[in-house]
Amino acid sequence: MIRSVLLILLAAPAVLAAAEGASPYLMLFRVINFLLLAAGIGWLVRKHAPPFFRARSDAIQSGLAEARQLFEQAGERTRAVEARFARLDQEIAGLRASAAAELAAQHARLERESEEKIRKLLGQSEREMAAAARTARLELRAYAASLAVELAAERIPVRLTAQAHSALVGEFAGRLDRTTN
């Protein structure tokens, strides 16, 4: 195939020259000139094309390898995200369960603290009521004693005669004698 293309390219200037009516030397010059130009271009292509195409092929291969690697990484990330989404319902259920357990524990703790505070307040109230009752009893006794003293102060002078007074003083003096002996 390359030979037929080369033959057509070599024959093309001769056919064009014959059609124009040019001289055969001019035609030969054009053919030689064309052959030199084609040989020069062929030599340049042969010299520089393989390294260029090799470098380009290597760049494409490395780009493909990098793209494959990125594609695999993206696939792994996608699988990880899908796995996480699959576990998301379980994680939400776990979070709800832990929140409910924490809420129940906090409720129980608050209930215990409230009961303890109520017991302390009841104890304090009972102590305050007992102290108030003792104070009231003491005040009542003091009031009863003062009333008894007032009543006695009113009745003694009326009932105490000189004779009764002498008898009381004598009895008191006798008791003093007995206790001192």
C-alpha positions as CSV (number, residue, x, y, z in Angstrom):
1,M,0.0,0.0,0.0
2,I,2.8,2.4,0.8
3,R,4.4,1.6,-2.5
4,S,1.3,2.4,-4.4
5,V,0.9,5.8,-2.6
6,L,4.6,6.5,-3.3
7,L,4.2,5.7,-6.9
8,I,1.2,7.9,-7.3
9,L,3.0,10.7,-5.6
10,L,6.0,10.3,-8.0
11,A,3.8,10.1,-11.0
12,A,1.7,13.1,-10.1
13,P,4.2,15.7,-11.0
14,A,5.0,14.0,-14.4
15,V,1.3,13.9,-15.2
16,L,0.8,17.5,-14.3
17,A,3.9,18.6,-16.3
18,A,2.7,16.7,-19.4
19,A,-0.7,18.3,-19.1
20,E,0.9,21.7,-18.9
21,G,3.3,21.1,-21.7
22,A,6.4,21.6,-19.7
23,S,9.9,20.3,-20.7
24,P,11.0,16.9,-19.6
25,Y,14.1,18.4,-17.7
26,L,11.9,20.7,-15.8
27,M,9.8,17.7,-15.0
28,L,12.8,15.7,-13.9
29,F,13.9,18.6,-11.7
30,R,10.5,18.8,-10.1
31,V,10.4,15.0,-9.5
32,I,13.9,15.1,-7.9
33,N,12.9,18.1,-5.9
34,F,9.8,16.4,-4.8
35,L,11.7,13.2,-3.9
36,L,14.3,15.2,-1.9
37,L,11.5,17.1,-0.1
38,A,9.6,13.8,0.6
39,A,12.8,12.1,1.8
40,G,13.6,15.0,4.1
41,I,10.1,15.0,5.5
42,G,10.2,11.2,5.8
43,W,13.6,11.3,7.6
44,L,12.3,14.0,10.0
45,V,9.1,12.1,10.7
46,R,11.1,8.8,11.2
47,K,13.6,10.5,13.5
48,H,11.2,12.5,15.7
49,A,7.8,10.8,15.4
50,P,8.6,7.5,17.4
51,P,9.9,9.3,20.5
52,F,7.0,11.8,20.3
53,F,4.4,9.1,19.9
54,R,6.1,6.9,22.5
55,A,6.1,9.9,25.0
56,R,2.5,10.6,24.1
57,S,1.6,6.9,24.5
58,D,3.3,6.8,27.9
59,A,1.5,10.0,29.0
60,I,-1.8,8.5,27.9
61,Q,-1.0,5.2,29.6
62,S,-0.1,7.0,32.9
63,G,-3.2,9.1,32.6
64,L,-5.3,6.0,32.1
65,A,-3.6,4.4,35.1
66,E,-4.2,7.4,37.2
67,A,-7.8,7.6,36.1
68,R,-8.3,3.9,37.0
69,Q,-6.8,4.5,40.4
70,L,-9.0,7.6,40.9
71,F,-12.0,5.6,39.7
72,E,-11.2,2.8,42.2
73,Q,-10.7,5.3,45.0
74,A,-14.0,6.9,44.1
75,G,-15.6,3.5,44.1
76,E,-14.2,2.8,47.6
77,R,-15.5,6.1,48.9
78,T,-18.9,5.4,47.3
79,R,-19.0,2.0,49.0
80,A,-18.0,3.6,52.3
81,V,-20.6,6.2,52.0
82,E,-23.3,3.7,51.0
83,A,-22.2,1.5,54.0
84,R,-22.5,4.4,56.3
85,F,-25.9,5.3,54.9
86,A,-26.9,1.6,55.4
87,R,-25.8,1.9,59.1
88,L,-27.3,5.3,59.5
89,D,-30.7,3.9,60.7
90,Q,-28.9,1.7,63.2
91,E,-26.8,4.6,64.4
92,I,-29.9,6.8,64.7
93,A,-31.6,4.0,66.6
94,G,-28.6,3.6,68.9
95,L,-28.4,7.3,69.5
96,R,-32.1,7.4,70.4
97,A,-31.7,4.4,72.7
98,S,-28.8,6.0,74.4
99,A,-30.6,9.3,74.7
100,A,-33.6,7.5,76.2
101,A,-31.4,5.6,78.7
102,E,-29.7,8.8,79.6
103,L,-33.0,10.6,80.0
104,A,-34.3,7.7,82.2
105,A,-31.1,7.8,84.3
106,Q,-31.4,11.5,84.7
107,H,-35.1,11.2,85.6
108,A,-34.2,8.6,88.2
109,R,-31.4,10.7,89.6
110,L,-33.7,13.8,89.8
111,E,-36.4,11.7,91.5
112,R,-33.8,10.4,94.1
113,E,-32.6,13.9,94.7
114,S,-36.1,15.2,95.1
115,E,-37.0,12.4,97.6
116,E,-33.8,13.1,99.5
117,K,-34.6,16.9,99.6
118,I,-38.2,16.1,100.7
119,R,-36.9,13.8,103.5
120,K,-34.5,16.6,104.6
121,L,-37.3,19.2,104.5
122,L,-39.6,16.9,106.5
123,G,-36.9,16.2,109.0
124,Q,-36.1,19.9,109.3
125,S,-39.9,20.7,109.6
126,E,-40.3,18.0,112.3
127,R,-37.3,19.4,114.3
128,E,-38.7,22.9,114.0
129,M,-42.2,21.8,115.1
130,A,-40.7,19.8,118.0
131,A,-38.6,22.9,119.0
132,A,-41.7,25.1,118.7
133,A,-43.7,22.6,120.7
134,R,-41.0,22.6,123.4
135,T,-40.9,26.4,123.4
136,A,-44.7,26.5,123.6
137,R,-44.8,24.0,126.5
138,L,-42.1,26.0,128.4
139,E,-44.0,29.2,127.8
140,L,-47.3,27.5,128.8
141,R,-45.6,26.2,132.0
142,A,-44.1,29.6,132.7
143,Y,-47.5,31.2,132.1
144,A,-49.3,28.6,134.3
145,A,-46.6,29.1,137.0
146,S,-47.1,32.8,136.9
147,L,-50.9,32.4,137.1
148,A,-50.5,30.0,140.0
149,V,-48.2,32.5,141.7
150,E,-50.6,35.3,141.1
151,L,-53.6,33.2,142.3
152,A,-51.6,32.1,145.4
153,A,-50.6,35.7,146.1
154,E,-54.2,36.6,146.0
155,R,-55.4,33.7,148.2
156,I,-52.6,33.4,150.7
157,P,-53.1,36.7,152.4
158,V,-56.8,35.9,152.7
159,R,-56.4,32.5,154.2
160,L,-53.2,33.0,156.1
161,T,-53.9,34.0,159.7
162,A,-51.3,34.7,162.3
163,Q,-51.7,31.3,163.8
164,A,-51.3,29.5,160.5
165,H,-48.3,31.7,159.8
166,S,-46.6,30.7,163.1
167,A,-47.4,27.0,162.4
168,L,-45.8,27.2,158.9
169,V,-42.7,28.9,160.2
170,G,-42.3,26.3,163.0
171,E,-42.8,23.4,160.6
172,F,-40.2,24.9,158.2
173,A,-37.7,25.4,161.1
174,G,-38.2,21.8,162.2
175,R,-37.4,20.5,158.7
176,L,-34.3,22.6,158.6
177,D,-33.2,21.1,161.9
178,R,-33.7,17.6,160.7
179,T,-31.8,18.1,157.4
180,T,-28.9,19.7,159.1
181,N,-28.4,17.0,161.7
